Amino acid sequence: MEPTDIALIVALIMSVVMHEMAHGYAANWLGDPTARLAGRLTANPIPHLDPLMSVIIPGLLVLTQSPILFGAAKPVPYNPYNLRNQKWGEAIVAAAGPATNILIAIIFALLIRSADVLPLSETFYQLSFMIIVLNIFLAIFNLVPIPPLDGSKILASVLPFSLAQKYDGLRRVMEQNVGLSFMIIIFMFLFVLADPLYNFTTWLAATLAGL
């Protein structure tokens, strides 16, 4: 495995850790201390790592030279009933993760745009672009409204009340059957979302970086 590949896996791990930390901080800010009490408001990756989703799958994707690198950390626990804002609280907590990934992408895009000023290596700029692609992909993928992804919680908050109740019922079923949920997500990704998501992600990354 090349040093760049290792650096990209480390970047992925830190990106998903920051994503989950953002959920926890948002929940804590809104009055739910569950993530804080569970020790999940930390940049130390160890409490956040899932061996399969954080290490094995990303490693296999790098080794097989997949055009998209993907991974996830253990979901941060939170209790929606503790949130002060019962209408928008869960949506705010959910949106905090993708928003953090977008912020990371913007920071690295600004670094690339400063190439004429900052004396950084070509390898660093190449890695920065891959980090932008990675974080945009993580943000957009997590906004897909399929439970238990973040987008499902945001959608539930913006639907009309009657539809939201029906959708919440579907969410509960799918969140209680995580294996089924991820089978649906993987199917949707492989056969529906992969190409358009990859094309949009790379276009947006290039636009942000000014390439």
Secondary structure as UniProt FT lines:
FT   HELIX           3..29
FT   TURN            30..31
FT   HELIX           34..37
FT   TURN            38..39
FT   HELIX           46..48
FT   HELIX           51..56
FT   HELIX           57..63
FT   TURN            64..65
FT   HELIX           80..82
FT   TURN            86..88
FT   HELIX           89..113
FT   TURN            114..117
FT   HELIX           122..142
FT   TURN            147..148
FT   HELIX           150..158
FT   HELIX           161..176
FT   HELIX           178..188
FT   HELIX           189..193
FT   HELIX           194..209
//
